[in-house]
Amino acid sequence: MDTRAHWQQVYSSRAADEVSWYQAEPAVSLALIEASGIGREAPVIDVGGGASVLVDRLLDLGYTRPAVLDIAERALEAARRRLGRRAESVEWFAEDVREFRPPHSFELWHDRAVFHFLVDAADRARYVATLKAALERDGHVVIATFGPEGPEQCSGLPVVRYDEQRLAAVLGESFQLLDSRDEIHVTPGGREQAFRYFRLRRSE
């Protein structure tokens, strides 16, 4: 499957607020980012951020170095249009996270969209390698995935559901779990999806 073509098609056929993962307010993500204690000047990357409004809220809160990475250029275009001139304050990366070569390190890595789609062990290993290359030595990670009671598919693709033990087994001993929270996400179509959020810190 051509991953890029798949997600380009998703964002071509539906508006940004019609996709199943759309959130008007990313409250749990923001709470966990705030809990990390990073400064407003810290570089933060939203992996798979697409057209998410998380970057808007980070700018609203005074974060000065946000970045968004997504494989679908159309999703990033939607976000840039929405932000207008404020988009100039954001780094934009239209790339596959498995191939991403970060131009600098980040103090916080956020992902609510990508990790649970990596059903192959080799892809998960590439993701973790990118994470380590991008994150500062004592950096923070916020990952949200479908929880144990979540769906087994999303957007026509299989997913992997995670609890704390399964996530730790993939990320390895380099990351210390600090917090986890559950959220029932209601899609624009009215379906409920169980998400689990994890806050970690690199502890090498």
C-alpha positions as CSV (number, residue, x, y, z in Angstrom):
1,M,0.0,0.0,0.0
2,D,1.2,3.5,-0.8
3,T,0.8,5.2,2.6
4,R,1.3,8.7,1.3
5,A,-1.4,8.2,-1.4
6,H,-3.8,6.7,1.1
7,W,-3.7,9.7,3.5
8,Q,-3.6,12.3,0.6
9,Q,-6.9,10.7,-0.6
10,V,-8.4,10.8,2.9
11,Y,-7.8,14.5,3.1
12,S,-9.0,15.1,-0.4
13,S,-12.3,13.3,0.1
14,R,-13.2,14.8,3.6
15,A,-12.9,18.1,5.3
16,A,-10.4,18.4,8.2
17,D,-13.3,18.5,10.7
18,E,-15.0,15.4,9.2
19,V,-12.2,12.8,9.7
20,S,-12.8,10.4,12.5
21,W,-9.9,11.6,14.7
22,Y,-10.9,15.3,14.6
23,Q,-10.9,17.1,17.9
24,A,-12.2,20.6,18.4
25,E,-10.2,20.9,21.6
26,P,-7.2,18.6,22.2
27,A,-7.6,18.9,25.9
28,V,-5.7,15.8,27.1
29,S,-2.8,16.4,24.8
30,L,-2.5,20.0,26.1
31,A,-2.7,18.9,29.7
32,L,0.1,16.4,29.3
33,I,2.3,18.8,27.4
34,E,1.8,21.3,30.2
35,A,2.5,18.6,32.8
36,S,5.9,18.0,31.2
37,G,7.0,21.4,32.5
38,I,8.8,22.4,29.3
39,G,9.3,26.1,28.6
40,R,7.3,28.1,26.1
41,E,10.4,28.5,24.0
42,A,11.0,24.7,23.8
43,P,10.9,23.1,20.3
44,V,7.8,20.8,20.1
45,I,6.9,18.6,17.2
46,D,3.4,17.1,16.6
47,V,4.0,13.9,14.6
48,G,1.1,13.1,12.3
49,G,-0.4,16.4,13.3
50,G,-1.9,17.0,9.8
51,A,-4.8,19.5,10.1
52,S,-5.1,19.2,13.9
53,V,-5.7,22.4,15.9
54,L,-3.1,21.4,18.5
55,V,-0.6,23.7,16.8
56,D,-3.1,26.6,17.0
57,R,-3.6,26.0,20.7
58,L,0.2,25.8,21.3
59,L,0.6,29.2,19.6
60,D,-2.3,30.5,21.7
61,L,-0.5,29.4,24.8
62,G,2.7,31.2,23.8
63,Y,4.8,28.3,22.6
64,T,7.2,29.9,20.1
65,R,8.8,26.8,18.3
66,P,6.1,24.4,17.3
67,A,6.5,22.0,14.4
68,V,4.1,19.7,12.6
69,L,5.0,16.6,10.6
70,D,2.6,14.7,8.4
71,I,2.9,12.4,5.4
72,A,-0.1,14.1,3.7
73,E,0.7,17.5,2.3
74,R,-3.0,18.3,1.8
75,A,-3.5,18.0,5.6
76,L,-0.7,20.5,6.2
77,E,-2.0,22.8,3.6
78,A,-5.4,22.9,5.5
79,A,-3.6,23.8,8.7
80,R,-1.6,26.5,7.1
81,R,-4.7,28.1,5.5
82,R,-6.4,28.0,8.8
83,L,-3.5,29.7,10.6
84,G,-3.0,32.4,8.0
85,R,0.1,34.5,8.8
86,R,0.6,32.6,12.1
87,A,1.7,29.6,9.9
88,E,5.0,31.4,9.5
89,S,5.8,30.7,13.1
90,V,5.5,26.9,12.6
91,E,8.0,24.4,11.1
92,W,6.2,22.2,8.5
93,F,7.5,18.8,7.5
94,A,5.6,16.9,4.7
95,E,7.4,13.6,5.4
96,D,7.0,10.0,6.5
97,V,8.1,9.7,10.1
98,R,9.9,6.5,9.3
99,E,12.2,8.4,7.0
100,F,12.3,11.7,8.8
101,R,15.8,13.2,9.4
102,P,15.2,16.0,11.9
103,P,17.1,19.2,11.2
104,H,17.5,19.8,15.0
105,S,16.4,18.2,18.3
106,F,13.1,18.7,19.9
107,E,12.3,18.9,23.6
108,L,8.9,17.3,23.3
109,W,7.5,14.8,20.8
110,H,3.7,14.5,20.5
111,D,1.9,11.8,18.5
112,R,-1.9,11.1,18.5
113,A,-2.1,9.9,15.0
114,V,0.7,7.7,13.7
115,F,2.1,5.1,16.2
116,H,-0.9,2.8,16.4
117,F,-1.0,2.4,12.6
118,L,2.5,0.8,12.6
119,V,1.5,-2.9,12.6
120,D,4.8,-4.2,11.4
121,A,7.7,-4.6,13.9
122,A,10.2,-3.1,11.4
123,D,8.1,0.0,11.0
124,R,7.9,0.4,14.8
125,A,11.7,0.0,15.0
126,R,12.2,2.8,12.4
127,Y,9.7,5.0,14.3
128,V,11.7,4.5,17.6
129,A,14.9,5.2,15.8
130,T,13.5,8.5,14.5
131,L,12.2,9.4,17.9
132,K,15.6,8.9,19.4
133,A,17.3,10.9,16.7
134,A,14.8,13.8,17.1
135,L,14.4,14.0,20.9
136,E,16.8,15.7,23.3
137,R,18.5,13.4,25.8
138,D,16.1,14.4,28.6
139,G,13.2,15.1,26.3
140,H,9.5,14.4,26.8
141,V,7.1,12.2,24.8
142,V,3.3,12.3,24.7
143,I,1.9,9.4,22.6
144,A,-1.8,8.6,22.3
145,T,-3.0,5.4,20.8
146,F,-6.2,3.3,20.7
147,G,-6.5,1.7,24.1
148,P,-7.2,-1.9,24.8
149,E,-10.9,-1.4,24.2
150,G,-10.4,0.7,21.2
151,P,-11.2,-0.1,17.5
152,E,-9.1,-2.7,15.6
153,Q,-9.3,-0.6,12.4
154,C,-9.3,3.1,11.5
155,S,-9.7,4.7,8.1
156,G,-9.7,1.2,6.5
157,L,-6.4,0.2,8.0
158,P,-5.5,-2.2,10.8
159,V,-4.2,-0.7,14.1
160,V,-2.3,-1.9,17.2
161,R,-4.0,-1.2,20.5
162,Y,-1.7,-0.4,23.5
163,D,-1.6,-0.5,27.3
164,E,1.4,0.6,29.4
165,Q,3.2,-2.8,29.2
166,R,2.9,-3.1,25.4
167,L,4.1,0.4,24.8
168,A,7.0,0.0,27.1
169,A,8.0,-3.2,25.2
170,V,8.2,-1.3,21.9
171,L,9.9,1.9,23.1
172,G,12.4,0.1,25.3
173,E,14.2,1.1,28.5
174,S,15.3,4.5,27.2
175,F,11.9,5.9,28.1
176,Q,10.3,6.1,31.5
177,L,6.5,6.2,31.8
178,L,5.3,9.0,34.0
179,D,1.6,9.2,33.4
180,S,-1.2,7.6,31.4
181,R,-4.8,8.7,30.9
182,D,-7.9,7.3,29.1
183,E,-10.2,9.3,26.9
184,I,-13.4,8.4,25.1
185,H,-13.1,10.2,21.8
186,V,-16.4,10.8,20.0
187,T,-15.9,11.0,16.2
188,P,-17.8,13.6,14.1
189,G,-20.1,10.7,13.1
190,G,-21.0,10.0,16.7
191,R,-19.0,6.8,17.3
192,E,-17.0,6.3,20.5
193,Q,-13.3,5.3,20.4
194,A,-11.2,4.5,23.5
195,F,-7.9,6.2,23.4
196,R,-5.0,5.9,25.9
197,Y,-2.5,8.7,26.4
198,F,1.0,8.1,27.7
199,R,3.5,10.7,29.0
200,L,7.1,9.6,29.1
201,R,10.6,11.0,29.5
202,R,13.8,9.9,27.9
203,S,15.9,8.5,30.7
204,E,19.1,7.2,29.1
